[in-house]
Every structure is written in C-alpha cells, then in structure tokens.
Amino acid sequence: MRFPTDLVAFCSRRRPLYARYCALRVRNSVAGSEIAAAALGDVALLWQAALESPSPAALSWQLLTRRVARSVRNHGADRLHRTLTTRQADVVLLRYRLGLTVRETSDLMGLTAAEVLVTSRAALRFSP
C-alpha cells in the first residue's frame, strides 16, 4: 500500500520526537517507540480528516497523548502530570527535558508559539 507523500513526510518528522516523548512518559524506550508508531498509525487512518482540520499537528498530538494516557493509567502519572495541567506538563517535558525550542514545541503540539510561551510561563510559576 502506498501512503500519500505528505503523510509520510508528516510522520517522518514527528516519529523520533514522539518516541522520545513517549519514552519519557512511560519510562521505557521500546514501549515509547511502539506507542509513537501506533499513534502515527491512527493519524494515517484519519489523514484526510486531519488535513481538513484546523491543525493536523494538534489532532496528531491529541491522538498520541490519548495513547500515552492509556499506557500510564496503570502506573500512575508522573509528577509533572500530577501537578500541572496536561498541556503544561507536556510543554515542560518537550522544552526542558527534550530541549526543544518554542517553535519546535509549537509545531509538534499544534499550538502557536504564543500559546507555548504562555503555557510554559504558567507551568513555571506554578512549580513548587
């Protein structure tokens, strides 16, 4: 089966970062890679709808975080996700644990750069 080139490019850019994010969340690199691959499979199934949505990146991030949430449900959330909102915790992980720029974070999550900055500041203000 041939996949559309725009889907292949979209998934190729995101897969390594998705896998790193998932590995942090589930504390296992193999499981993280599997979750990332499964989430991108979900994106492939919904690709036309994603293209018609306001933000394919935001839809893809939502699919990814749902899979991660199901995976960590039995193990409990990490400290960041217990303390902050999901968006805040994810921005902190991407920016400060994975070292992504504001632009890379906004691209990955489907947010504007301003939303990433506001979310990051709110999270840092809230941190104990």
N, CA, C and O of each residue as an XYZ file, in Angstrom:
512
protein
N       0.844     -1.178      0.000
C       0.000      0.000      0.000
C       0.890      1.243      0.000
O       1.864      1.318      0.749
N       0.552      2.201     -0.835
C       1.291      3.462     -0.905
C       0.571      4.518     -0.080
O      -0.647      4.678     -0.160
N       1.353      5.227      0.707
C       0.796      6.306      1.518
C       1.067      7.631      0.823
O       2.056      7.766      0.104
N       0.195      8.607      1.034
C       0.433      9.932      0.441
C       1.772     10.503      0.924
O       2.159     10.318      2.079
N       2.456     11.184      0.040
C       3.780     11.712      0.390
C       3.711     12.731      1.527
O       4.638     12.818      2.331
N       2.629     13.496      1.602
C       2.519     14.470      2.697
C       2.351     13.760      4.040
O       2.855     14.239      5.056
N       1.656     12.638      4.058
C       1.521     11.846      5.282
C       2.877     11.264      5.688
O       3.251     11.311      6.860
N       3.594     10.729      4.737
C       4.915     10.152      5.023
C       5.843     11.216      5.592
O       6.548     10.966      6.569
N       5.849     12.394      4.992
C       6.700     13.486      5.480
C       6.279     13.913      6.889
O       7.130     14.118      7.754
N       4.983     14.045      7.119
C       4.451     14.435      8.417
C       4.900     13.438      9.490
O       5.408     13.833     10.540
N       4.712     12.172      9.223
C       5.058     11.134     10.199
C       6.571     11.022     10.392
O       7.039     10.835     11.515
N       7.324     11.133      9.324
C       8.781     11.031      9.419
C       9.373     12.121     10.294
O      10.309     11.869     11.053
N       8.839     13.326     10.196
C       9.335     14.443     11.027
C       8.980     14.249     12.494
O       9.757     14.621     13.373
N       7.827     13.677     12.763
C       7.347     13.589     14.135
C       7.778     12.321     14.883
O       7.944     12.345     16.103
N       7.954     11.249     14.175
C       8.184      9.962     14.839
C       9.329      9.969     15.863
O       9.129      9.482     16.975
N      10.512     10.496     15.543
C      11.591     10.461     16.543
C      11.247     11.244     17.816
O      11.540     10.792     18.923
N      10.635     12.397     17.658
C      10.285     13.201     18.833
C       9.119     12.584     19.607
O       9.105     12.603     20.838
N       8.152     12.043     18.885
C       7.055     11.345     19.545
C       7.605     10.180     20.376
O       7.195      9.978     21.519
N       8.525      9.427     19.800
C       9.097      8.279     20.510
C       9.844      8.731     21.767
O       9.731      8.099     22.817
N      10.597      9.810     21.661
C      11.326     10.321     22.842
C      10.360     10.801     23.919
O      10.553     10.516     25.101
N       9.326     11.526     23.516
C       8.305     11.989     24.465
C       7.633     10.797     25.148
O       7.505     10.766     26.372
N       7.207      9.817     24.349
C       6.531      8.639     24.904
C       7.455      7.860     25.838
O       7.020      7.388     26.889
N       8.707      7.726     25.466
C       9.666      7.006     26.313
C       9.798      7.683     27.670
O       9.883      7.004     28.693
N       9.816      9.001     27.693
C       9.854      9.725     28.965
C       8.604      9.452     29.795
O       8.680      9.209     31.000
N       7.459      9.499     29.128
C       6.194      9.333     29.848
C       6.010      7.921     30.391
O       5.523      7.752     31.508
N       6.394      6.896     29.612
C       6.159      5.515     30.036
C       7.407      4.877     30.645
O       7.380      3.736     31.106
N       8.498      5.643     30.634
C       9.773      5.199     31.222
C      10.315      3.924     30.578
O      10.869      3.055     31.250
N      10.141      3.836     29.259
C      10.615      2.665     28.523
C      10.749      3.048     27.060
O       9.761      3.415     26.425
N      11.963      2.968     26.515
C      12.170      3.432     25.144
C      11.497      2.543     24.098
O      10.997      3.046     23.092
N      11.480      1.235     24.324
C      10.830      0.337     23.364
C       9.323      0.600     23.345
O       8.723      0.744     22.280
N       8.727      0.659     24.518
C       7.289      0.942     24.594
C       6.987      2.322     24.027
O       5.964      2.514     23.370
N       7.872      3.287     24.278
C       7.684      4.629     23.735
C       7.650      4.628     22.221
O       6.811      5.295     21.616
N       8.557      3.886     21.605
C       8.580      3.788     20.141
C       7.320      3.117     19.612
O       6.776      3.528     18.587
N       6.858      2.088     20.309
C       5.641      1.389     19.884
C       4.416      2.287     19.982
O       3.564      2.283     19.093
N       4.331      3.055     21.059
C       3.193      3.970     21.221
C       3.218      5.036     20.139
O       2.183      5.361     19.558
N       4.401      5.581     19.867
C       4.527      6.600     18.821
C       4.103      6.037     17.473
O       3.373      6.694     16.731
N       4.550      4.836     17.149
C       4.183      4.209     15.876
C       2.676      3.977     15.797
O       2.063      4.218     14.758
N       2.088      3.515     16.881
C       0.641      3.269     16.891
C      -0.138      4.572     16.713
O      -1.125      4.614     15.980
N       0.306      5.623     17.382
C      -0.375      6.918     17.254
C      -0.274      7.443     15.824
O      -1.244      7.983     15.291
N       0.884      7.288     15.208
C       1.020      7.722     13.816
C       0.201      6.838     12.877
O      -0.236      7.297     11.821
N      -0.010      5.586     13.248
C      -0.942      4.736     12.503
C      -2.357      5.268     12.599
O      -3.112      5.242     11.626
N      -2.711      5.752     13.785
C      -4.027      6.387     13.959
C      -4.153      7.606     13.050
O      -5.191      7.824     12.425
N      -3.084      8.395     12.986
C      -3.079      9.575     12.120
C      -3.285      9.159     10.661
O      -4.051      9.791      9.934
N      -2.608      8.106     10.245
C      -2.738      7.638      8.863
C      -4.190      7.282      8.541
O      -4.687      7.577      7.454
N      -4.858      6.645      9.499
C      -6.261      6.267      9.283
C      -7.165      7.485      9.160
O      -8.198      7.438      8.491
N      -6.768      8.579      9.810
C      -7.584      9.790      9.819
C      -6.973     10.914      9.000
O      -7.339     12.077      9.174
N      -6.041     10.580      8.104
C      -5.264     11.603      7.430
C      -6.129     12.622      6.697
O      -5.875     13.822      6.804
N      -7.122     12.189      5.970
C      -7.964     13.152      5.237
C      -8.671     14.083      6.213
O      -8.744     15.289      5.974
N      -9.187     13.545      7.296
C      -9.833     14.393      8.312
C      -8.816     15.331      8.945
O      -9.129     16.485      9.238
N      -7.609     14.843      9.157
C      -6.557     15.691      9.733
C      -6.268     16.870      8.814
O      -6.117     18.000      9.277
N      -6.189     16.608      7.510
C      -5.920     17.684      6.559
C      -7.046     18.707      6.525
O      -6.815     19.885      6.253
N      -8.259     18.257      6.798
C      -9.404     19.159      6.792
C      -9.598     19.858      8.138
O     -10.414     20.773      8.250
N      -8.861     19.436      9.143
C      -8.970     20.040     10.475
C      -8.186     21.354     10.521
O      -7.364     21.622      9.645
N      -8.443     22.163     11.540
C      -7.678     23.408     11.672
C      -6.172     23.163     11.847
O      -5.357     23.988     11.433
N      -5.803     22.025     12.460
C      -4.388     21.747     12.701
C      -4.133     20.239     12.720
O      -4.449     19.573     13.706
N      -3.569     19.700     11.648
C      -3.217     18.279     11.662
C      -2.265     17.933     12.806
O      -2.359     16.853     13.388
N      -1.356     18.840     13.128
C      -0.409     18.594     14.219
C      -1.131     18.477     15.556
O      -0.792     17.616     16.368
N      -2.114     19.327     15.791
C      -2.870     19.271     17.046
C      -3.668     17.976     17.147
O      -3.720     17.356     18.209
N      -4.289     17.569     16.041
C      -5.034     16.306     16.036
C      -4.095     15.138     16.301
O      -4.413     14.244     17.085
N      -2.949     15.146     15.653
C      -1.970     14.078     15.838
C      -1.477     14.037     17.288
O      -1.350     12.959     17.869
N      -1.200     15.204     17.868
C      -0.741     15.265     19.257
C      -1.813     14.726     20.198
O      -1.505     14.033     21.168
N      -3.053     15.042     19.912
C      -4.163     14.546     20.727
C      -4.235     13.020     20.668
O      -4.434     12.367     21.693
N      -4.076     12.460     19.485
C      -4.098     11.002     19.347
C      -2.931     10.372     20.115
O      -3.092      9.341     20.767
N      -1.770     10.996     20.031
C      -0.595     10.493     20.740
C      -0.802     10.537     22.248
O      -0.556      9.547     22.938
N      -1.247     11.664     22.758
C      -1.372     11.801     24.216
C      -2.478     10.902     24.776
O      -2.401     10.473     25.927
N      -3.485     10.621     23.985
C      -4.509      9.666     24.435
C      -3.905      8.271     24.603
O      -4.179      7.581     25.584
N      -3.090      7.868     23.645
C      -2.432      6.549     23.745
C      -1.492      6.508     24.945
O      -1.445      5.508     25.661
N      -0.759      7.567     25.166
C       0.159      7.611     26.306
C      -0.635      7.551     27.606
O      -0.261      6.823     28.525
N      -1.711      8.298     27.690
C      -2.533      8.305     28.912
C      -3.059      6.907     29.224
O      -3.086      6.495     30.384
N      -3.474      6.186     28.198
C      -3.938      4.804     28.425
C      -2.790      3.925     28.914
O      -2.995      3.049     29.754
N      -1.603      4.149     28.403
C      -0.448      3.330     28.794
C       0.003      3.588     30.224
O       0.429      2.664     30.917
N      -0.086      4.825     30.668
C       0.398      5.154     32.015
C      -0.699      5.025     33.074
O      -0.429      5.164     34.267
N      -1.910      4.764     32.651
C      -3.037      4.696     33.585
C      -2.762      3.732     34.749
O      -3.052      4.056     35.901
N      -2.213      2.570     34.455
C      -1.965      1.570     35.494
C      -0.741      1.880     36.348
O      -0.614      1.382     37.467
N       0.157      2.705     35.818
C       1.395      3.012     36.540
C       1.323      4.341     37.266
O       2.225      4.670     38.037
N       0.289      5.098     37.042
C       0.167      6.406     37.652
C       0.916      7.456     36.849
O       1.907      7.164     36.180
N       0.427      8.664     36.929
C       1.039      9.763     36.195
C       2.356     10.166     36.842
O       2.552      9.992     38.045
N       3.250     10.705     36.030
C       4.498     11.228     36.570
C       4.193     12.498     37.360
O       3.087     13.035     37.296
N       5.170     12.959     38.087
C       4.968     14.105     38.983
C       4.474     15.340     38.229
O       3.578     16.038     38.704
N       5.042     15.606     37.082
C       4.607     16.771     36.304
C       3.137     16.685     35.942
O       2.397     17.658     36.087
N       2.715     15.529     35.475
C       1.326     15.370     35.048
C       0.353     15.275     36.226
O      -0.850     15.469     36.051
N       0.861     14.981     37.410
C       0.008     15.024     38.603
C      -0.152     16.454     39.106
O      -1.171     16.801     39.704
N       0.858     17.276     38.860
C       0.902     18.629     39.422
C       0.329     19.682     38.487
O      -0.390     20.580     38.926
N       0.641     19.578     37.211
C       0.263     20.585     36.225
C      -0.870     20.081     35.335
O      -1.229     18.904     35.373
N      -1.422     20.985     34.541
C      -2.370     20.537     33.526
C      -1.599     19.688     32.519
O      -0.372     19.759     32.454
N      -2.302     18.903     31.749
C      -1.647     18.064     30.747
C      -0.849     18.909     29.767
O       0.295     18.577     29.457
N      -1.429     19.984     29.280
C      -0.733     20.844     28.330
C       0.528     21.422     28.955
O       1.591     21.412     28.335
N       0.417     21.926     30.178
C       1.586     22.495     30.848
C       2.688     21.454     31.026
O       3.856     21.718     30.740
N       2.309     20.281     31.496
C       3.302     19.222     31.715
C       3.967     18.822     30.405
O       5.179     18.609     30.364
N       3.189     18.718     29.339
C       3.759     18.345     28.046
C       4.714     19.416     27.526
O       5.776     19.091     26.996
N       4.352     20.671     27.669
C       5.240     21.751     27.236
C       6.547     21.715     28.028
O       7.626     21.868     27.456
N       6.450     21.514     29.328
C       7.659     21.438     30.162
C       8.536     20.263     29.726
O       9.750     20.413     29.588
N       7.930     19.102     29.510
C       8.709     17.946     29.059
C       9.418     18.217     27.736
O      10.607     17.939     27.584
N       8.675     18.758     26.795
C       9.259     19.000     25.477
C      10.338     20.076     25.519
O      11.396     19.925     24.909
N      10.069     21.155     26.237
C      11.021     22.271     26.265
C      12.244     21.985     27.128
O      13.374     22.251     26.717
N      12.021     21.446     28.313
C      13.120     21.376     29.277
C      13.724     19.990     29.443
O      14.880     19.874     29.850
N      12.989     18.958     29.145
C      13.569     17.606     29.207
C      14.097     17.164     27.855
O      15.149     16.531     27.777
N      13.378     17.492     26.787
C      13.829     17.111     25.450
C      14.600     18.230     24.750
O      15.206     18.010     23.701
N      14.575     19.426     25.333
C      15.365     20.534     24.800
C      14.856     21.144     23.507
O      15.641     21.693     22.734
N      13.560     21.058     23.260
C      13.008     21.636     22.037
C      12.863     23.146     22.173
O      12.683     23.668     23.274
N      12.942     23.827     21.062
C      12.709     25.262     21.041
C      11.201     25.526     21.136
O      10.385     24.608     21.042
N      10.863     26.778     21.322
C       9.447     27.154     21.330
C       8.812     26.781     19.986
O       7.707     26.240     19.943
N       9.506     27.071     18.915
C       8.969     26.775     17.583
C       8.787     25.270     17.371
O       7.757     24.839     16.852
N       9.772     24.475     17.765
C       9.658     23.020     17.624
C       8.505     22.473     18.467
O       7.764     21.596     18.024
N       8.365     22.996     19.678
C       7.280     22.568     20.567
C       5.926     22.935     19.975
O       5.000     22.124     19.974
N       5.815     24.152     19.475
C       4.534     24.578     18.900
C       4.189     23.748     17.668
O       3.032     23.375     17.472
N       5.184     23.461     16.843
C       4.961     22.632     15.655
C       4.524     21.223     16.048
O       3.602     20.667     15.450
N       5.175     20.652     17.040
C       4.871     19.280     17.446
C       3.479     19.153     18.056
O       2.751     18.205     17.764
N       3.112     20.113     18.905
C       1.827     20.039     19.609
C       0.672     20.684     18.840
O      -0.489     20.524     19.217
N       0.983     21.404     17.776
C      -0.076     22.083     17.032
C      -0.577     23.322     17.722
O      -1.753     23.671     17.613
N       0.311     23.993     18.435
C      -0.015     25.229     19.139
C       0.696     26.395     18.464
O       1.602     26.194     17.654
N       0.286     27.601     18.796
C       1.051     28.755     18.354
C       2.240     28.925     19.293
O       2.250     28.394     20.404
N       3.235     29.668     18.835
C       4.391     29.950     19.683
C       3.950     30.707     20.935
O       4.470     30.468     22.025
N       2.999     31.611     20.777
C       2.496     32.371     21.932
C       1.843     31.442     22.957
O       2.024     31.623     24.161
N       1.091     30.457     22.489
C       0.469     29.502     23.410
C       1.519     28.698     24.168
O       1.357     28.425     25.358
N       2.583     28.323     23.488
C       3.663     27.585     24.152
C       4.308     28.460     25.220
O       4.552     27.999     26.335
N       4.583     29.714     24.889
C       5.216     30.616     25.860
C       4.325     30.867     27.077
O       4.795     30.823     28.214
N       3.060     31.127     26.839
C       2.120     31.369     27.943
C       1.992     30.120     28.812
O       2.005     30.208     30.040
N       1.869     28.975     28.180
C       1.739     27.715     28.912
C       2.993     27.428     29.721
O       2.913     26.996     30.870
N       4.136     27.665     29.126
C       5.410     27.438     29.807
C       5.547     28.349     31.017
O       5.932     27.900     32.097
N       5.239     29.606     30.841
C       5.325     30.558     31.969
C       4.367     30.171     33.091
O       4.724     30.242     34.267
N       3.173     29.769     32.735
C       2.198     29.365     33.758
C       2.697     28.144     34.512
O       2.561     28.068     35.733
N       3.267     27.200     33.799
C       3.774     25.987     34.430
C       4.937     26.307     35.378
O       5.004     25.784     36.490
N       5.836     27.159     34.929
C       6.993     27.510     35.760
C       6.588     28.314     36.981
O       7.202     28.172     38.038
N       5.573     29.151     36.861
C       5.062     29.903     38.005
C       4.432     28.984     39.032
O       4.535     29.214     40.237
N       3.772     27.932     38.541
C       3.069     27.009     39.426
C       3.998     26.022     40.125
O       3.682     25.517     41.202
N       5.144     25.751     39.505
C       6.059     24.739     40.033
C       6.468     25.072     41.464
O       6.815     26.209     41.781
N       6.416     24.026     42.341
C       6.784     24.249     43.733
C       8.267     24.460     43.910
O       8.732     24.662     45.031
